[in-house]
Amino acid sequence: MEKGHQATYEEVQKIHPLYFNIVKKRYWWFALSLLVIVPGIISLLMHGLNLGIDFKGGTMIEANFTKAVTQSAITDTMKSVGLSGEVQLSNGNKSVLIRTEALQQEKQTQLMTALQKKVANYDKKTLQVDEVGPSMGQELTRNAFWSLLIAMGLMIAYISFRFQFVFAISGIIALLHDVLVVVGLFSLFRWQIDSTFVAAILTIFGYSINDTVVIFDRIRENETRMRRGDSYEDMVDKSVWQTMRRSVNTVVTVLIALFSVFILGGESTRVFSLAMLIGVFSGAYSSIFNASQILVEIKTHMKKPTKGGKAVRA
C-alpha cells in the first residue's frame, strides 16, 4: 500500500500482522532512548572518550617485509612486547603501517627486533618512523565539530523549506539522538576511537536523516488529506506503518553489509564499521520511533488552523 491507492488507517492496520500503535506508545520509546543515552553522557562527563593516536599523538612505523605477513601476526607480536595499536597492510601484505603509543628508541628497537624474529625480515633501509603530535587530532575534532554544525544548519534550512520548521526540529533532535548513542556507547565501553570514527559520525548524520525524510514525506502527504475530526496521532501512526517495510528492508540490507565489513575488514576498518553498525541501527530506531513522535509532541501543543478558519488542537 505504499504507492497508488490511498489506504485508510484501518486498512493499514490490517495489512501489517505485527501492527501496534507506535505513536501512542511514544513515551516508552523516549524512555528507552534515555536509558541508552543518559549512561553514555555520564560516562562522557566522567571519563571522556578513549582516544587513539590520531587524537592524542603517538608513533607511526612503516616497514616493508620480504614476504607477505598477516595482521594477526603483527598484533600478536606487538602484544608480546606490551604494545597495542592499529595495523594496516598494503602492497600484497608486504608493507605494514603500525600506529601505536609514543615509543622511545629502546622500545622501537625491541618491537622491530621481535617482528624480525617472529614474523619476517624487513628492509631496514626503507623503515620509516614518525612521531604524530596531538595537534592533528585537535584539528580533526575541530573540523568535525564545524562540519556537524554546518550540516545541521543546512538540514534545518532544507527540511524547513521542503516541509515545515517543526519537521526540521524533530529531525535534528533525532539526529542528535543517534550521535549521542554512538559516542556514549564508545565512551561507556571504552572502545578506542581513531580518525575513521569521525568519518562514521558524519556518515551516520547523513544516512539517518534520509530515512527520517522519507517518513516525513509520507506524513506531509497524508496530512493534506486529513478531514475535520481526524486524529493527527492516527495519521502519523499510519504514515510510519506505510513506510515501515521500506525502512526495515533498507536498514537490514545496510546492517548485513556493515557486519560483513566488521567481521572480515580487519583492524583498519573495525572502528568505522562498529560505529556505523550502532549508528545505522540507532538511526533506523530514531526515524521510526522518535522523529515522528517528537513531531507529534510539538504539533500537539500547537494550534493548527483548519480550512474553515477555526483553530483546533493538532
SULTA-V158163 format. One record per residue. RES is the residue in three letters. SS is DSSP state (a for helix, b for strand, c for the rest). D_FIRST is the distance of its C-alpha to the first C-alpha in Angstrom with 1 decimal. Layout:
# SULTA-V158163
{{RES;SS;D_FIRST} {RES;SS;D_FIRST}}
This chain:
# SULTA-V158163
{{MET;c;0.0} {GLU;c;3.8} {LYS;c;5.5} {GLY;c;7.1} {HIS;c;6.7} {GLN;c;7.6} {ALA;c;6.6} {THR;c;9.9} {TYR;a;11.2} {GLU;a;12.2} {GLU;a;9.0} {VAL;a;7.7} {GLN;a;11.2} {LYS;a;11.2} {ILE;a;8.3} {HIS;c;10.4} {PRO;c;14.0} {LEU;c;15.7} {TYR;c;14.4} {PHE;c;17.3} {ASN;c;17.8} {ILE;c;18.3} {VAL;a;19.7} {LYS;a;22.3} {LYS;a;23.7} {ARG;a;24.1} {TYR;a;27.9} {TRP;a;27.6} {TRP;a;25.7} {PHE;a;28.4} {ALA;a;31.1} {LEU;a;29.9} {SER;a;29.9} {LEU;a;33.4} {LEU;a;34.5} {VAL;a;34.0} {ILE;a;35.0} {VAL;a;38.2} {PRO;a;40.1} {GLY;a;39.3} {ILE;a;40.6} {ILE;a;43.7} {SER;a;44.3} {LEU;a;44.0} {LEU;a;46.6} {MET;a;48.9} {HIS;a;48.7} {GLY;c;46.7} {LEU;c;45.2} {ASN;b;46.8} {LEU;b;47.6} {GLY;c;48.4} {ILE;a;51.1} {ASP;a;48.9} {PHE;a;49.2} {LYS;a;52.6} {GLY;c;54.5} {GLY;b;55.9} {THR;b;57.2} {MET;b;55.6} {ILE;b;57.3} {GLU;b;56.8} {ALA;b;58.5} {ASN;b;58.7} {PHE;b;59.4} {THR;c;61.2} {LYS;c;58.5} {ALA;c;54.8} {VAL;c;54.1} {THR;c;51.1} {GLN;a;49.5} {SER;a;50.4} {ALA;a;54.0} {ILE;a;54.2} {THR;a;52.6} {ASP;a;54.7} {THR;a;57.8} {MET;a;56.9} {LYS;a;56.5} {SER;a;59.9} {VAL;c;61.5} {GLY;c;59.5} {LEU;c;57.0} {SER;c;53.2} {GLY;b;51.0} {GLU;b;48.6} {VAL;b;49.4} {GLN;b;48.0} {LEU;b;49.1} {SER;b;49.4} {ASN;c;51.5} {GLY;c;50.9} {ASN;c;51.1} {LYS;c;54.7} {SER;b;54.3} {VAL;b;53.4} {LEU;b;52.5} {ILE;b;53.2} {ARG;b;52.3} {THR;b;54.1} {GLU;c;56.1} {ALA;c;59.2} {LEU;c;61.9} {GLN;c;65.6} {GLN;a;67.5} {GLU;a;68.6} {LYS;a;65.1} {GLN;a;63.9} {THR;a;66.8} {GLN;a;66.0} {LEU;a;62.4} {MET;a;63.3} {THR;a;66.1} {ALA;a;63.7} {LEU;a;61.2} {GLN;a;64.0} {LYS;a;65.3} {LYS;a;62.0} {VAL;c;59.6} {ALA;c;61.4} {ASN;c;63.9} {TYR;b;62.8} {ASP;c;64.3} {LYS;c;66.3} {LYS;c;66.9} {THR;c;63.2} {LEU;c;62.5} {GLN;b;61.1} {VAL;b;60.8} {ASP;b;59.4} {GLU;b;59.2} {VAL;b;56.0} {GLY;c;56.5} {PRO;a;54.2} {SER;a;54.0} {MET;a;51.4} {GLY;a;49.1} {GLN;a;49.8} {GLU;a;48.9} {LEU;a;45.7} {THR;a;44.7} {ARG;a;45.6} {ASN;a;43.7} {ALA;a;40.6} {PHE;a;40.9} {TRP;a;41.2} {SER;a;38.3} {LEU;a;36.1} {LEU;a;37.4} {ILE;a;36.9} {ALA;a;33.3} {MET;a;32.6} {GLY;a;34.2} {LEU;a;32.3} {MET;a;29.0} {ILE;a;29.9} {ALA;a;30.9} {TYR;a;27.8} {ILE;a;25.3} {SER;a;27.5} {PHE;a;27.5} {ARG;a;23.8} {PHE;c;22.7} {GLN;c;25.5} {PHE;a;28.3} {VAL;a;27.0} {PHE;a;23.9} {ALA;a;26.5} {ILE;a;28.6} {SER;a;25.7} {GLY;a;24.8} {ILE;a;28.5} {ILE;a;29.1} {ALA;a;26.4} {LEU;a;28.0} {LEU;a;31.4} {HIS;a;30.0} {ASP;a;29.2} {VAL;a;32.6} {LEU;a;34.5} {VAL;a;32.8} {VAL;a;33.9} {VAL;a;37.3} {GLY;a;38.0} {LEU;a;37.3} {PHE;a;39.5} {SER;a;42.2} {LEU;a;41.9} {PHE;c;42.2} {ARG;c;44.7} {TRP;c;42.9} {GLN;b;44.8} {ILE;b;43.1} {ASP;c;44.0} {SER;a;43.0} {THR;a;39.8} {PHE;a;38.6} {VAL;a;38.7} {ALA;a;36.6} {ALA;a;34.0} {ILE;a;33.8} {LEU;a;33.3} {THR;a;30.6} {ILE;a;28.8} {PHE;a;29.0} {GLY;a;27.2} {TYR;a;24.6} {SER;a;23.6} {ILE;a;23.2} {ASN;a;20.8} {ASP;a;18.2} {THR;a;19.0} {VAL;a;18.7} {VAL;a;15.1} {ILE;a;14.3} {PHE;a;16.8} {ASP;a;15.2} {ARG;a;12.0} {ILE;a;14.5} {ARG;a;16.5} {GLU;a;13.9} {ASN;a;13.1} {GLU;a;16.8} {THR;c;17.8} {ARG;c;16.0} {MET;c;17.7} {ARG;c;20.3} {ARG;c;23.7} {GLY;c;23.7} {ASP;c;20.1} {SER;c;20.3} {TYR;a;19.8} {GLU;a;19.4} {ASP;a;16.6} {MET;a;14.8} {VAL;a;15.5} {ASP;a;14.5} {LYS;a;11.0} {SER;a;10.9} {VAL;a;12.3} {TRP;a;9.9} {GLN;a;6.8} {THR;c;9.3} {MET;a;10.9} {ARG;a;10.2} {ARG;a;11.4} {SER;a;14.3} {VAL;a;15.4} {ASN;a;15.5} {THR;a;17.4} {VAL;a;19.8} {VAL;a;20.6} {THR;a;21.4} {VAL;a;23.6} {LEU;a;25.3} {ILE;a;26.2} {ALA;a;27.8} {LEU;a;29.6} {PHE;a;30.9} {SER;a;32.3} {VAL;a;34.1} {PHE;a;35.3} {ILE;a;36.8} {LEU;a;38.2} {GLY;c;38.7} {GLY;c;42.0} {GLU;a;43.6} {SER;a;43.1} {THR;a;39.2} {ARG;a;39.2} {VAL;a;39.0} {PHE;a;36.4} {SER;a;34.1} {LEU;a;34.6} {ALA;a;33.9} {MET;a;30.7} {LEU;a;29.6} {ILE;a;30.1} {GLY;a;28.8} {VAL;a;25.5} {PHE;a;24.9} {SER;a;26.0} {GLY;a;23.9} {ALA;a;20.7} {TYR;a;21.9} {SER;a;23.0} {SER;a;19.8} {ILE;a;17.7} {PHE;a;20.5} {ASN;a;23.0} {ALA;a;22.2} {SER;a;19.7} {GLN;a;22.0} {ILE;a;25.0} {LEU;a;23.4} {VAL;a;23.0} {GLU;a;26.6} {ILE;a;27.8} {LYS;a;26.0} {THR;a;27.2} {HIS;c;30.7} {MET;c;30.3} {LYS;b;30.6} {LYS;b;27.9} {PRO;b;29.4} {THR;c;27.6} {LYS;c;28.0} {GLY;c;30.7} {GLY;c;32.7} {LYS;c;32.8} {ALA;b;31.9} {VAL;b;29.7} {ARG;b;28.8} {ALA;c;25.5}}
